[in-house]
Amino acid sequence: MAHDAPQATGPGRLVIRNIGLLLSGAMEKPILDADTIVAENGKITAIGRAKDVDTAHATTTVDAAGTTVAPGLIDSHVHPVAGDWTPRQNQSGWIDSYLHGGVTTMISAGEVHMPGRPRDVVGLKAMAIFAQRAFWTLRPGGVKVHAGAPVIECEMVEDDFKELAAAGVKLLGEVGLGGVKDGPTARKMVGWARKYGIQSTIHTGGPSIPGSGLIDKDVVLEADTDVVGHINGGHTALPDDQIRCICEGCKRGLELVHNGNERSALFTLRTAREMGDLSRIILGTDAPAGSGVQPLGILRMVSMLSSLGEVPAELAFCFATGNTARMRALDCGLIEIGRSADFVIMDRAQHSPGKNILESVQLGDLPGISMTIIDGIVRTQRSRNTPPATKIAEIIAGH
Ligand SMILES: [Zn+2]
């Protein structure tokens, strides 16, 4: 099913019933008192108790079997290239594998692994527009890949950003991966991007591959991107005092990635918690990369931060859902009426010592996924990648 018309959203009426635990994605109220969700034509239309919700005329009915439903996970930092193939480790099907790890939306931080990537202004603009179009047309497995994230170069002028925005480009790739590595130039171009509605991120920390450079706290704070990309390094992190300076010196998103320094991720988490700023924490894998691709990377981050960082699991899931959706103005990531019907259904992994899914994640285990849904359409059933769930959701009517 990977490649056929994945953008289709209906018409259809999806009912998910018998939900045991409903995670909202919202830090202010991470658990909802509801056991039923209805979605029509790809959007959530009702959330509540079965007796209070009209569940008639469903085209698809899913029995969650008392397990957990959460918003589909969002990977805030990926490096796609073309379709479901990456040249970085020469892998095919990596996006579909992420779907089996619960990821339903991905944000490109630059299509930097494109063989022969153009660095002249006309070429980089053309490539960004091409990537945006191509990934919006082809969604591997149904996964929404927001791509078309140009890596800025010193020769760019304001009109280039205006032109990119008019052509549908909504993101910048990581500042620092191209020729712009100084604070003043980065700040000027990030300002142009923002003026035309283009979001920005930056490569924080030491170089990731030969040719990329060190981006320290002074450049990060001066550039003032919307997201502090991999504040825990990609992979080499800044020293703790610089990470603290960044957390305290701005109000931007604090992105923690799997392909980064785990100790620095925990330091960032504790700093943000001290500041009462956990809503700034968002998660990515920063894959494909030198350490490969991680289909379970977002789940592993949730589990690592919850267990070692001592964050209740229901809040750690917000880092990978609602926080990212809000920061990046996405219409998914939260269980709210009107949002995209993108869900992951999961349960405590078989033989995990926790007595429920939240306890098992807080003990450092991964949950087992039994279903993913994007735009109200069931995309996968029992995950081929997670440990098996104790109880699984099933389609009981419809197709
Ligand atoms: Zn990076």
Boltz pocket constraint, residues with backbone or C-beta under 6 A from the ligand:
constraints:
  - pocket:
      binder: B
      contacts: [[A, 174], [A, 202], [A, 203], [A, 204], [A, 208], [A, 229], [A, 230], [A, 234]]
      max_distance: 6.0
